[in-house]
């Protein structure tokens, strides 16, 4: 009820990502650590599992672009879709 079903969503979890899937919906993205037992300093684990700024930015651009392509309203001037 808090997050409408069709709201573009991205969840980032430094643990198993399954909990967040029910909140982001079928079209949302969850970044997380899907396996257990890895041992290293946190920055190395984040890099290993793709919890990086670059990956977050790429996923946000994809989600915004996907939502905008389904919308009849144009994107605000402040949102620039990726050229990729």
MODELLER restraints for C-alpha pairs under 7 A, 6 or more apart:
rsr = mdl.restraints
at = mdl.atoms
rsr.add(forms.Gaussian(group=physical.xy_distance, feature=features.Distance(at['CA:5:A'], at['CA:25:A']), mean=6.59, stdev=0.5))
rsr.add(forms.Gaussian(group=physical.xy_distance, feature=features.Distance(at['CA:8:A'], at['CA:28:A']), mean=6.05, stdev=0.5))
rsr.add(forms.Gaussian(group=physical.xy_distance, feature=features.Distance(at['CA:8:A'], at['CA:63:A']), mean=6.02, stdev=0.5))
rsr.add(forms.Gaussian(group=physical.xy_distance, feature=features.Distance(at['CA:8:A'], at['CA:64:A']), mean=6.85, stdev=0.5))
rsr.add(forms.Gaussian(group=physical.xy_distance, feature=features.Distance(at['CA:8:A'], at['CA:67:A']), mean=6.60, stdev=0.5))
rsr.add(forms.Gaussian(group=physical.xy_distance, feature=features.Distance(at['CA:9:A'], at['CA:24:A']), mean=5.08, stdev=0.5))
rsr.add(forms.Gaussian(group=physical.xy_distance, feature=features.Distance(at['CA:9:A'], at['CA:28:A']), mean=4.90, stdev=0.5))
rsr.add(forms.Gaussian(group=physical.xy_distance, feature=features.Distance(at['CA:9:A'], at['CA:29:A']), mean=6.54, stdev=0.5))
rsr.add(forms.Gaussian(group=physical.xy_distance, feature=features.Distance(at['CA:10:A'], at['CA:24:A']), mean=6.41, stdev=0.5))
rsr.add(forms.Gaussian(group=physical.xy_distance, feature=features.Distance(at['CA:10:A'], at['CA:28:A']), mean=5.77, stdev=0.5))
rsr.add(forms.Gaussian(group=physical.xy_distance, feature=features.Distance(at['CA:10:A'], at['CA:29:A']), mean=4.84, stdev=0.5))
rsr.add(forms.Gaussian(group=physical.xy_distance, feature=features.Distance(at['CA:10:A'], at['CA:30:A']), mean=5.73, stdev=0.5))
rsr.add(forms.Gaussian(group=physical.xy_distance, feature=features.Distance(at['CA:11:A'], at['CA:20:A']), mean=6.50, stdev=0.5))
rsr.add(forms.Gaussian(group=physical.xy_distance, feature=features.Distance(at['CA:11:A'], at['CA:29:A']), mean=6.42, stdev=0.5))
rsr.add(forms.Gaussian(group=physical.xy_distance, feature=features.Distance(at['CA:11:A'], at['CA:30:A']), mean=4.72, stdev=0.5))
rsr.add(forms.Gaussian(group=physical.xy_distance, feature=features.Distance(at['CA:11:A'], at['CA:31:A']), mean=6.24, stdev=0.5))
rsr.add(forms.Gaussian(group=physical.xy_distance, feature=features.Distance(at['CA:12:A'], at['CA:30:A']), mean=5.91, stdev=0.5))
rsr.add(forms.Gaussian(group=physical.xy_distance, feature=features.Distance(at['CA:12:A'], at['CA:31:A']), mean=4.85, stdev=0.5))
rsr.add(forms.Gaussian(group=physical.xy_distance, feature=features.Distance(at['CA:12:A'], at['CA:32:A']), mean=5.96, stdev=0.5))
rsr.add(forms.Gaussian(group=physical.xy_distance, feature=features.Distance(at['CA:13:A'], at['CA:31:A']), mean=6.21, stdev=0.5))
rsr.add(forms.Gaussian(group=physical.xy_distance, feature=features.Distance(at['CA:13:A'], at['CA:32:A']), mean=4.74, stdev=0.5))
rsr.add(forms.Gaussian(group=physical.xy_distance, feature=features.Distance(at['CA:14:A'], at['CA:32:A']), mean=5.53, stdev=0.5))
rsr.add(forms.Gaussian(group=physical.xy_distance, feature=features.Distance(at['CA:14:A'], at['CA:33:A']), mean=6.15, stdev=0.5))
rsr.add(forms.Gaussian(group=physical.xy_distance, feature=features.Distance(at['CA:15:A'], at['CA:32:A']), mean=5.74, stdev=0.5))
rsr.add(forms.Gaussian(group=physical.xy_distance, feature=features.Distance(at['CA:15:A'], at['CA:33:A']), mean=5.03, stdev=0.5))
rsr.add(forms.Gaussian(group=physical.xy_distance, feature=features.Distance(at['CA:16:A'], at['CA:32:A']), mean=5.75, stdev=0.5))
rsr.add(forms.Gaussian(group=physical.xy_distance, feature=features.Distance(at['CA:16:A'], at['CA:33:A']), mean=5.03, stdev=0.5))
rsr.add(forms.Gaussian(group=physical.xy_distance, feature=features.Distance(at['CA:16:A'], at['CA:34:A']), mean=4.82, stdev=0.5))
rsr.add(forms.Gaussian(group=physical.xy_distance, feature=features.Distance(at['CA:16:A'], at['CA:35:A']), mean=6.92, stdev=0.5))
rsr.add(forms.Gaussian(group=physical.xy_distance, feature=features.Distance(at['CA:17:A'], at['CA:30:A']), mean=6.16, stdev=0.5))
rsr.add(forms.Gaussian(group=physical.xy_distance, feature=features.Distance(at['CA:17:A'], at['CA:31:A']), mean=6.52, stdev=0.5))
rsr.add(forms.Gaussian(group=physical.xy_distance, feature=features.Distance(at['CA:17:A'], at['CA:32:A']), mean=4.82, stdev=0.5))
rsr.add(forms.Gaussian(group=physical.xy_distance, feature=features.Distance(at['CA:17:A'], at['CA:33:A']), mean=6.45, stdev=0.5))
rsr.add(forms.Gaussian(group=physical.xy_distance, feature=features.Distance(at['CA:17:A'], at['CA:34:A']), mean=6.20, stdev=0.5))
rsr.add(forms.Gaussian(group=physical.xy_distance, feature=features.Distance(at['CA:20:A'], at['CA:30:A']), mean=6.73, stdev=0.5))
rsr.add(forms.Gaussian(group=physical.xy_distance, feature=features.Distance(at['CA:21:A'], at['CA:30:A']), mean=6.63, stdev=0.5))
rsr.add(forms.Gaussian(group=physical.xy_distance, feature=features.Distance(at['CA:31:A'], at['CA:51:A']), mean=6.54, stdev=0.5))
rsr.add(forms.Gaussian(group=physical.xy_distance, feature=features.Distance(at['CA:32:A'], at['CA:49:A']), mean=6.91, stdev=0.5))
rsr.add(forms.Gaussian(group=physical.xy_distance, feature=features.Distance(at['CA:32:A'], at['CA:51:A']), mean=6.88, stdev=0.5))
rsr.add(forms.Gaussian(group=physical.xy_distance, feature=features.Distance(at['CA:33:A'], at['CA:49:A']), mean=5.90, stdev=0.5))
rsr.add(forms.Gaussian(group=physical.xy_distance, feature=features.Distance(at['CA:46:A'], at['CA:52:A']), mean=6.54, stdev=0.5))
rsr.add(forms.Gaussian(group=physical.xy_distance, feature=features.Distance(at['CA:61:A'], at['CA:81:A']), mean=6.13, stdev=0.5))
rsr.add(forms.Gaussian(group=physical.xy_distance, feature=features.Distance(at['CA:61:A'], at['CA:82:A']), mean=6.14, stdev=0.5))
rsr.add(forms.Gaussian(group=physical.xy_distance, feature=features.Distance(at['CA:65:A'], at['CA:81:A']), mean=5.81, stdev=0.5))
rsr.add(forms.Gaussian(group=physical.xy_distance, feature=features.Distance(at['CA:68:A'], at['CA:75:A']), mean=6.46, stdev=0.5))
